């Protein structure tokens, strides 16, 4: 299996912009800890997202809402220690930016200062414009996030595809153009019709990263634990599993238990 790995010392916002202009797709995955981030970085991933999905896959919460800013900074610090090449983006969690641009600025600065991350990601469009501008005014790069915004799950009441209706689709295009105008360096589009995502990617000049948004965005992102097959109970249409680590890990642990019980581990060579 061939692996495409661009020979770049470190990925930057400038390099990501060049990739869009050249038509080179951007590969992005989530990461939450040092060991996994080290593997992903060495494999040649372009962007690592320290996602608030840590609330689900690392802490077992039903939604992304419970995770705190302190916890996000902890995960981000762990990832940053592992990274030599990838561009690291950190989600500003629910309750750390909505409705208060001063708090949004404080949250963004804390993430950058305490973790050493390269950028933050924030959900929403026109309703968070002031927060985006305040964070950018401090020199902190911002990635937008439109479409299905998991932090607003209780507002929408469902994780179904967004922007199927014309009014919502038009607002999404307007929001994407607004985020670009504000100075965001990229936007994630989650779970929207492929045709709409293609329109957005063509209309805006900054990179558009899709998750469940079809093949015509400038890049793709998946949650690491989903694409590696560690999680088993999440099966959306957009997810491609590249491994079945659940089975591999279960088998390894069962072999270990068996060897311990049968006194075949450790053997003489494994003893001092």
N, C-alpha and C positions, 0 to 999 in steps of 0.2 A: 504494500500500500504506500503510495507516494504522499509525502507531507509537504505542503507548500509553506515555506518559512522565509519570509522576506528578510534580507540581511540588514536589519536596522538595529542600531545600538539601543535606542529607547524610543518607543512610540510617543508622539506628542499630538496635540490638537492640530498642529500644522501638517503633520504626516497623515493624519486621518482625513483632513481636507484634500490633500494631494491624492489620497487613495480614491476618494469619491470622484475627483476630476479625471483620474486615469481610468476609472471604471473597475478598479480592483476592489473586490468585496471585503468587508470588514468582519472579522470573526470575534465574537464576544461571548463570554461565559461568566456565570457567577462564581465567586469564591468567598470563603468565610474563615479559612484557617491557613496557617503557615504551610503545612505539609502538602495540601492539595494545590495551593497557589504556586508552590515551587515546581510541581509537576506541570501545571498548565503553562506557566511562564516559559519553562524549558522547551515545551512542545511547540511554542511559537504563537500563542494566542495574542491577538492585537489589544483587546480591552478586557480587563477583569472588572466585573461589577460586584462590589460588596453590597449585595442586595438586602433590602428589608425582608426578603424571602427567607433570611436566616431565622426569622420569627417562626416560619413553618418548618423548614427542614432541619434546623439545628435545635430549636427549642420546643417544637411540637405544638405550637399554637395553631388554631384554626385559621386565623387571618394574620395579616402583616401589622395590624394595629398595635399589639402590646409591646413590640420591641422599643427600647428607649434609645436616646441619643448616646448615652454612656456605653450601652451594649454595642451599638453600631461602631463607635470609635474603637472599642476593644477588638471587634472582628477586623476592622480596617487596619489597625496597627499590626495584627498578626499577618495579614495578607501582604502589606507593604514590606515587611521584613524579608519576604521570600522573593520579591520581584526585582528582576534586573532589566527587563525589556518592556513588559506590558504597561499600558496606560491604565491606571486604577481610578475608578469612579465609585463614589460612595453615596448610597441613598440617604437623603435627609428623612428621618422617620416621621410618621404621623404625629401631629401635635407639636412639631418643632419648627414650623414655618407658616402654617395656615393662619391667615387673618392678621398677622403681625409681622411686618417686614423687618422690624428691629430684631425680633427673636429669630427670624429666618437668617439674618446676617450673622447673629451670634452663633447660631448652630453651624452655619457654613464655615465660619472662621475656626470654631472649635474642632471640627472634623479635619480641616486642613492642617492646623497647627499641632494638634495632638496625635494625629495618625500619620502625617506625612503624605496623605493621598494627593492625587493630581487634579481631581475635580469632584463636584457633587452632582447628584441627580434629584430632580424635584418634579412632582406630579401636578399636572394641570396647565391651563392656558391663561386666558385673559384675567381670570379671577386671582391668579397669583403673580400677575405682572410686576407689581410693586416689589414683591419679595425677590423675584428674579433680578430685577434691576439693582436692588440694594446689595445682593450677594456679588453680582458682577462688578459693582462699583468698588468693591474691595479687592478686585483682581482675582477672584475665585472663578475658575471656569465652571459653567453650568450646562448640564445635559438635561433637556426637557423630556417629558413623558406624557404622551397623549393616547387617546383611545380608551381601552380598559385600564382604569387607574385603580389598582387593588386597594389603596388606602381609602377609596370612596365606596367600598363594597356595600356598606349599609345604606348609602344613598341610592344606589342602583338596585340593590337587593339580589343581584345575580352576576355570575361571571360570564354571561353570554356575549356574543360578538357585539361590539359597539358600532355606532355610526352607519347603520344600515339605512336609516331614514335620511332623506335629503337635508333636512334642517341641521341634524347633528353632524352630517358629513361636511356641510358648508362651514359650520362652526369649527370643526377640526382643521380644515384647510386654513381658515382665518387664524386660528390659534398657532398653527405651525409657522405661518408667515410672521406672526407677532413675536414668537419666541426667537426666530431668526433675526428679526429687526432689533430685538432687545440685546442680542449678542450671544445667544446660546451657541455652543460649538457643534451640537448634534442633538437629535431627538429620537427617543424610542417610541415606536408605534406598536401598541399591543392589541391583538385580537380585533382587527378591523378587516373589512373586505379588501382583497388583494388589489382590486381595480383602484380603490381609493388610495391605498398606500403607494401605488405606482404614481398616481397623480401628484401626491404630496412630494415624493422623491424627485419628481421632475420640476415641480414648482419652486421648491426651496433650494438654496445653494449649499446648505450644510448637510453633512451625512445623516441619513435616516436609517436607523437600525430597527428591524422588524422582529416581532415574536408573534407568530400567528397572523402575519400580515402579508403573506405571499412572497414570491421570489424576486420582485422588482425593487425592493429596498436596497440601500447601499451596503447593508450588512445584516447579520442575524445574531440573535442572542437566545440562549436557552439556560434554564436552571441546571447547574452541574449535576445535582443528584437525580434529576429526571433523565437527562440524556445518558448518564452512566448506568441507569437501571437500578439505582439504589432504592429510590422510591418506587412502590409498586401500585399504589392506589390512585395515581393521577394519570389519566389517559386521554388528554385532549387531542384533537385531530392534528394539531400542529407539531406535536412532539414526535421526534424520531429518536429511538433508543439506540445508542451506538455500542452498548455493552449490556450485559446482564450481571452487574456486580452483586446484586442481591443474592443470586444463585452461587456465584463464585465465593463470596464471603461466608455465606451460610455453610457451604461445603467445607471451606477451610476451618471454620470454627468447630464444625462437627468432627472433622478429622482430628483436630487438636484434642477435643474432649475425649474421643475414643482412645487416642494414644496415651493420654494421661491415665484414664481408667484402666487400660490394659497394661500399664507400666512399661510401655515401649518408648515413652519420652520422659526424661532424657535418656539416651543410650550412653555407652562408655565414651564415645567420641565427643559427646556433648556435655561431659562432666569433667571437672578439674581434679 
